Amino acid sequence: MRWLAPTVVAAAMLTGCRDEAELRVDGAWIRLPAVAGRPGVAYFTVHGGPQPATLINVSSGWAVRADMHESMSGAGGTMSMRPIGDVPVPANGTVAFAPGGRHVMVFGINPAVHVGDTMTFTFTFADGRRIRRIARVVAAGAAGPA
């Protein structure tokens, strides 16, 4: 029993020393275009770490180019889209790239990519950090990965 107290104290100390949450990207997926040759659309969530960050680029070796965009409601209920050059990520905050909002238009997707495959994306931040994540590929019109 004498060993139990030091073990409990050590475990409590280690819990208190846990690293702060790091900048990360998760939930990545890409919807293929309905018509071959048109762009696909990628979605994901960026979780901020202890310091603010700025997402400046998203790319994939499986595509010619990827551009960040934002969808907006216009007058009369029309939807429009505009390119965005960078996206601030607040410290310990969350920024979602989701249908109807921020997204990444993915141009020139390799024709070898099919529904059910995965594509690797690289997320580049203003401070030089790069995060690589795998995105599940879904069909045109799919609400998200199953």
C-alpha positions as CSV (number, residue, x, y, z in Angstrom):
1,M,0.0,0.0,0.0
2,R,2.9,2.4,0.6
3,W,3.6,2.4,-3.2
4,L,0.0,3.5,-4.0
5,A,0.3,7.1,-2.7
6,P,3.5,8.0,-4.7
7,T,1.9,6.4,-7.8
8,V,-1.3,8.5,-7.5
9,V,0.8,11.7,-6.9
10,A,3.0,11.0,-9.9
11,A,-0.1,10.4,-12.1
12,A,-1.7,13.7,-11.0
13,M,1.5,15.6,-11.7
14,L,1.8,14.2,-15.2
15,T,-1.8,15.1,-15.9
16,G,-1.0,18.7,-14.9
17,C,2.0,18.8,-17.2
18,R,0.0,17.9,-20.3
19,D,1.0,19.8,-23.4
20,E,-1.3,22.6,-24.6
21,A,-3.4,21.7,-27.7
22,E,-1.4,22.1,-30.9
23,L,-2.5,23.5,-34.2
24,R,-4.1,20.7,-36.1
25,V,-6.4,19.9,-39.0
26,D,-9.0,17.1,-39.0
27,G,-12.2,15.9,-40.7
28,A,-10.8,16.4,-44.2
29,W,-12.9,15.2,-47.2
30,I,-13.2,16.1,-50.8
31,R,-16.3,16.0,-53.1
32,L,-15.5,15.1,-56.7
33,P,-17.1,17.2,-59.4
34,A,-20.3,16.0,-61.1
35,V,-18.7,16.7,-64.5
36,A,-15.1,15.6,-65.3
37,G,-12.7,18.4,-65.7
38,R,-14.6,20.7,-63.3
39,P,-13.2,21.5,-59.8
40,G,-13.9,19.4,-56.7
41,V,-14.5,20.9,-53.3
42,A,-12.5,20.1,-50.1
43,Y,-13.7,20.6,-46.5
44,F,-11.9,20.3,-43.2
45,T,-11.6,21.9,-39.7
46,V,-8.6,23.8,-38.4
47,H,-8.1,23.8,-34.6
48,G,-5.9,26.6,-33.3
49,G,-3.1,25.9,-30.9
50,P,-1.9,28.1,-28.0
51,Q,-0.9,30.9,-30.4
52,P,-3.0,32.4,-33.3
53,A,-2.1,31.1,-36.7
54,T,-2.9,32.0,-40.3
55,L,-3.7,29.4,-43.0
56,I,-2.2,30.7,-46.3
57,N,-2.4,27.8,-48.6
58,V,-3.9,24.3,-49.2
59,S,-2.4,22.0,-51.8
60,S,-2.4,18.5,-53.0
61,G,-0.1,16.5,-55.2
62,W,-3.2,14.9,-56.7
63,A,-4.4,18.2,-58.2
64,V,-3.1,21.0,-60.4
65,R,-4.2,23.7,-57.9
66,A,-6.3,24.4,-54.9
67,D,-7.8,27.8,-54.0
68,M,-9.5,28.8,-50.7
69,H,-13.0,30.4,-51.3
70,E,-15.9,31.6,-49.2
71,S,-19.6,31.2,-50.2
72,M,-21.9,34.1,-49.3
73,S,-25.6,34.9,-49.6
74,G,-26.3,37.9,-51.8
75,A,-29.3,40.1,-52.5
76,G,-32.5,38.2,-53.4
77,G,-31.1,34.9,-51.9
78,T,-28.5,34.4,-54.6
79,M,-25.3,32.7,-53.6
80,S,-21.9,34.0,-54.6
81,M,-18.3,33.0,-54.0
82,R,-15.1,34.9,-53.5
83,P,-11.5,33.8,-53.2
84,I,-9.8,34.3,-49.8
85,G,-6.0,34.7,-49.6
86,D,-5.6,33.7,-45.9
87,V,-7.6,32.6,-43.0
88,P,-6.8,33.7,-39.4
89,V,-7.1,30.8,-36.9
90,P,-7.6,32.2,-33.3
91,A,-5.6,30.7,-30.5
92,N,-7.5,27.7,-29.2
93,G,-10.3,28.5,-31.7
94,T,-11.8,26.5,-34.5
95,V,-12.3,27.4,-38.2
96,A,-14.5,25.2,-40.2
97,F,-14.4,24.8,-44.0
98,A,-17.8,23.4,-44.6
99,P,-20.5,23.3,-47.3
100,G,-22.2,26.7,-47.6
101,G,-19.2,28.6,-46.2
102,R,-15.4,28.4,-46.5
103,H,-14.1,25.7,-48.8
104,V,-11.2,24.8,-51.1
105,M,-11.8,24.6,-54.8
106,V,-9.6,21.8,-56.2
107,F,-8.8,22.1,-59.9
108,G,-7.3,19.5,-62.2
109,I,-7.9,16.5,-60.0
110,N,-5.9,13.5,-61.2
111,P,-8.3,11.2,-63.2
112,A,-7.0,8.2,-61.3
113,V,-8.8,9.5,-58.1
114,H,-12.1,7.8,-57.6
115,V,-14.9,7.7,-55.0
116,G,-13.7,5.8,-51.9
117,D,-10.0,6.8,-52.5
118,T,-8.1,9.3,-50.4
119,M,-6.1,12.4,-51.3
120,T,-3.3,13.9,-49.3
121,F,-3.5,17.6,-48.7
122,T,-0.8,20.0,-47.3
123,F,-2.0,22.9,-45.2
124,T,0.6,25.7,-45.0
125,F,0.5,28.4,-42.3
126,A,2.1,31.9,-42.4
127,D,4.8,30.9,-39.8
128,G,6.0,28.1,-42.2
129,R,4.3,25.2,-40.5
130,R,2.9,22.5,-42.8
131,I,0.4,19.9,-41.8
132,R,-0.4,17.0,-44.1
133,R,-3.7,15.3,-43.8
134,I,-5.5,12.6,-45.8
135,A,-9.0,13.4,-47.1
136,R,-11.6,10.8,-48.0
137,V,-13.0,11.2,-51.6
138,V,-16.8,11.2,-51.9
139,A,-19.1,11.4,-54.9
140,A,-20.6,14.6,-56.4
141,G,-23.6,15.5,-54.4
142,A,-22.6,13.5,-51.3
143,A,-23.3,15.4,-48.0
144,G,-19.9,14.2,-46.6
145,P,-18.0,11.0,-45.9
146,A,-20.1,8.0,-44.7
